[in-house]
Amino acid sequence: MKKVLLVTASLIALGAAAPAVAADLAARPYTKAPPMIAAVYDWSGFYIGINGGWGSSRNEWDAVAPNVLVGPEGSHDASGGTVGGQIGYRWQAGPWVFGLEAQGNWADFNGSNASLLFGPGFVNHSKIDAFGLFTGQVGYAVNNVLLYVKGGAAVTSNRNYINTAAGVPFAATGDDTRWGGAVGAGIEFGFAPNWSVGVEYNHLFMQDKTYTFTSPAGVFVGTDRISQDVDLVTARLNYKFGGPVIAKY
C-alpha cells in the first residue's frame, strides 16, 4: 500500500512539472526563404574593341565640263575586306541603353569599269583605303543581349584613277577625304564578365564630289563628278571597363 501511494505521488508531481518544462523550451524560430536574385548585365561604362568584315562601295562616274565629252562614264562596286577598332561609352537607364562611339578602319575596297564615254581603251578605278565613323547609339537590352540602332558622321579616304586597258596609268586624282552620313544597326551579346561579341551593319551616304584628273606628267586630262555610298558588315569584339552585372531582386 505504501508503494502504491509513492508511485501515485510521483506521477502527480511529474504531471504538475510538465507544463513548466514545456514553457521553458525556446520556441522554434520562423525563417523566411531568401529572396531570389537575378543577375542582370550592366551595359554602362567605357569600352574598347576590334572589328573586321567586308564592305562594298557603289561609285557612279559622270564626265562634266570643261571636258570636251560630257555624260555618264559608267559605275562599279569597289569591294573588299576591312579591319579596325572602336572606342565608346554607354549608359543604361532601365532596359534602354544610350552611347557614343568612334570607329576607325583600314580598308581595301577596289573596283573598276570600262569607260562608257571614252571607250574600252580606258578603265575607271575607285579605291577606299580607310574610313571612320562617329556615331550615337540607342539600344534596348534584354539582360546580356543588346539590340541597337546608330547614326552619325562618316569619312572615307579615297583614290580615283584611270588606266589604259593594258593597265598602264593614264590619269589620277590625289588622295582625297570625303565626308558623309552613316546609319546602322547591330546586336551584341555579353558572353563573359566585361566581354561582348556582336555583328553590325552600316550604310554610308557619302557626298558627291568633282575631281580633276591629271596625267603622270601633270597634264590636265578631264573632270568627273563621282557619287559614292558604302555598305559595311562587321563582327565586333568589345571589352568593357567596370562591373559586368547588377543584382535585381
Secondary structure as UniProt FT lines:
FT   HELIX           2..24
FT   STRAND          38..41
FT   STRAND          45..63
FT   TURN            65..66
FT   STRAND          71..93
FT   TURN            94..95
FT   STRAND          96..115
FT   TURN            116..118
FT   STRAND          119..142
FT   TURN            143..144
FT   STRAND          145..164
FT   TURN            165..166
FT   STRAND          169..172
FT   STRAND          176..192
FT   TURN            193..194
FT   STRAND          195..214
FT   TURN            216..217
FT   STRAND          220..240
FT   STRAND          245..248
//
